[in-house]
Amino acid sequence: MKYETRYLKSVYTLILVSCIALLMGSCDGEISLFEIVLPADLVISGNHATCNDAPVRITLKALDDQGNESVNAHCTVQVSASKGSVSPDSFWLEGARTEVELTVAASGLIELYFSIGDFDSSPYEILVHNCPDPENTLAVVVSGPQWQTLKTEIVEYIEARTLENWNVQLYFFSGSAPVMEVRDQLRAIGPDLKGAFFIGELPVAWFSLEDEQFPIDLYYMDLDGTWIDSDGDGMFEDHIGAVQPDIFLGRVDGPQGTLSAYFQKIEQYRTGALSLPARFMAYVDDDWTSFHYGSQPYYYGLEQMLGPSAVDLEYDSLMTNSTDYATRLGQGYQLMQIMAHSDWTYSTFSMTPSNCVCYAHTYLSVSSTTEAWLSVKITDPFKLYLNGALLAESTNENGTGNGYFDIPITLISGSNRLLLKIAQGIYYSSYDRFTFEMAVHDGTWQEVPGLEQQSSPPQYAGAFLGGYITGWLLSGPYHNANTNWWNLLNKDFIGGESTADPSPSSQWSEYQSPIPNINLRDAFGNIPNESVAYGYVRVYSPFQRTALLSLGFKNNGIAVWLNGERVVFQNDYDYEDSGYQSDQLLVPVTLLAGPNRLLIKVRNWWTNDFAFSARFIDEAGAAFTDLTFDPAPDNPLQYDPLVQFLVIGLYHDADPNSRFNTDYLGGESGVGPDAGDQFGDCYWKRFDALNTSIDLNNQAFFGLDGGNFSWDMIGQINPRVHFYNQFNCSGARYVETPCMGYSYILDNDYGLISVGSTKTGAMLNFEDYYSPLARSKTFGQSFLEWFQINGEDSWSWFYGMTLLGDPTLTIKALDTTSSSTADFAQFTQSRPRSSPDDPQIRQLWQKMKEQAAFRAMIRPALTYQDYLKSLSE
């Protein structure tokens, strides 16, 4: 017989001609020679919690000295308990594994001991408690290290949930255990299982979707769907069958001291010792104001709790910033819904104009008195002045709507001053506002001969102010993942930049711009980040001359070759995000008689202002009138769009009537500004449009910076908020350290739950989440209901959604006697639903993905392979 104890490393062989019961207890009674391999240890698994007088199902695995399952184990196992009694108190271990049912007559946390001869197993802990409702089962899944350090807190948590009618089942897993083993255990509980609470570092399921790798808790919530890992790498890439979630899931992890404090908080909250005002907050940064429906406030369903008066809204795009957000966190709310571009470490706030006034001014020059028409399309209330006279005004909150407002005008010989005052209309109008179009034409939308536009005052009447090259051959965009962005200007993508002399081809296409500025995003459509594009034109001069090449661009890098000589190389990055500006750089050059080859290369790092402009001027600033170009410029609009302005603002005023009627310039009708002139705290600044539609909703242009709110600020300010709904990409990506979602609930005295996404995406149709909360359902149940309604609509949006914190908590501040379930159902049906396929939602989704990609360049997300590596370390 081979016999090994856990204390004896050597293996001894004893030959017996009698029953081995003397050493091991009852075994085979025949007198014969045989071998029994005793386990080097026992692996004991099963249910770690049971109801009084209910059996606990335990599986024992016999292992040999190599740690493999021993099929030769045949012996009696003795069972004893640290208190009370256990029955049966012995059973037969047969082969590699044996499943038994034990009944423990005791209460509380019990240790069971299993003995085989002189081999004693490590204690197996089981919690025996009252189970008032077996059909209301909650699985508490704990990692081994957290159980050892938080045993007291977890036992108290389970006992408290038992008093709340939860039948709690306790399970232990290591962080490296296969995810299917955890899911199979949850599935084995059966239909009585309502939800789970994961505590500690437990196995994480991963999903790959649209070039993103992310943790997916839906894997544990959906117990009857089919999850597909076609390449066998352990990461799922498909999900079919019954894909709706079946149970709720919450999770929490962190250092022992932090988790201990967290468990104390949730019990204090339940007893009323940790309370906050019965108010809710929706804090909506700029891009998300599109969620408003019409001109009325949208409360996201939060009003279902205690009515609209209990909901604070902050939609004002000029007012939402990191400093203000930090202040709001300290004011005290039951629940904060934060909507901003984010990742797992910080939220970025924009500050685009809203509830504001700004002015746009331009100069129009003609050689003689000219009758013309001015057409304006604008989305806000406005006033329009020409040479000090009020041409038109409208208090309509939608401005001219989708149509043009046509005004006959008389332009005097020389320079004419045109001023547009824009007063944003209503409180909920900040998204897609401050936009307008202006054009001068002859009444039939044909150009006015000799009309020129200039943002700054002309030096003399009748000066020729144009000369921009609007016909080009374009090539690109070029992107190389192996080339760092700062080296893109050095890389030759066309096989001979200095000798280039292209003609229209598959590589070079002709582009005609309706305005002086060549908008490469319009020209190419999709522009990858970290890319370059080329523009080429032949410039014909009747004789050799000196000139100034006037270039417009954004400070993200530009290189220029004239007749093969590189005359400009600025490998910059626009850290100030100053935006595009025409005539930004003057370069002394020599134009040869005849053709001159002009090649411009611009880099796009991360910006919408991917554009350039070029013209040749003399020392006085006038464009040459005798130059010709190939391709020849051709303005397809046949009218004169106004695209160069001086702009001043912003003047903020919450009262729309005051905004419209207040003269912020102290004589607005008579101004004739130049760049840099000051009125109040604002300065006139050049604005060069990249389209015929002017969009002044630009925080960079006005020098606005909403700032960042980072994870470490949460611990510094100690927010007075219990629950968070993070409309933040990757805000709940709990595999990262640090993680905003965990910081919200662990790094302060009040945080309890944070719902968010582990990837690009967030919640939509918030009413489906807040309606069950308003009916006093738990956060886990409410999250599950939302997921069941919305989860099949869009994998991209929702597959990373997760709940951090105790899912059995409820909103304690509710007055549940004032509303009925029917009222909530009627409410949710009356609101328009957001679909991930709506064009506006898709546009926002695209911007979210761009922001996430931008952040990933600076702070790469943990990959699945990184995660696997962390488990092995």
Secondary structure, 3 states (H helix, E strand, C coil): CEECCCCCCCCEECCCCCCCHHHHCCCCCCCCCCCCCCCCEEEEEECCEEECCCCEEEEEEEECCCCCECCCCEEEEEEEECCCEEECCEEEEECCEEEEEEEEECCEEEEEEEEECCEECCCEEEEEECCCCCCCEEEEEEEHHHHHHHHHHHHHHHHHHHHCCCEEEEEEECCCCCHHHHHHHHHHHCCCEEEEEEECCCCCCEEEECCEEEECCHHHHCCCEEEECCCCCCCECEEEECCCCCCEEEEECCCHHHHHHHHHHHHHHHHCCCCCCCCEEEEECHHHHHHCCCCCCCCCCCHHHHCHHHEEEECCCCCCCHHHHHHHHCCCEEEEEEECEECCCEEECCCCCCCEEEEEEEEEEECCCEEEEEEEEECCCEEEEECCEEEEEECCCCCCCCCCEEEEEEECCEEEEEEEEEECCCCCCCCCCCEEEEEEECCCCCCCCCCEEECCCCCCCCCCCCCCCCEEEEEEEEECCCCCHHHHHHCCCCCCCCCCCCCCCCCCEEEECCCCCEEHHHHHCCCCCCEEEEEEEEEEECCCEEEEEEEEECCCCEEEEECCEEEEEECCCCCCCCCCEEEEEEEEEEECCEEEEEEEEEEECCCCCCEEEEEEECCCCCECCCCEEECCCCCCCCCEECCEEEEEEEEECCCHHHHHHCCCCCCHHHCCCCCCCEECCEECEEEECCCCCEECCCCCCCCCCCCEEEHHHHHHHCCCEEEEEEECCCCCCCCCCCCHHHHHHHCCCCCCEEEEECCCCCCCCCHHHHHHHHCCCCHHHHHHHHHHHHCCCCHHHHCCEEEEECCCCCCCCCCCCCCCHHHHHHHHHHCCCCCCCCHHHHHHHHHHHHHHHHHHHHCCCCCHHHHHHHHHC
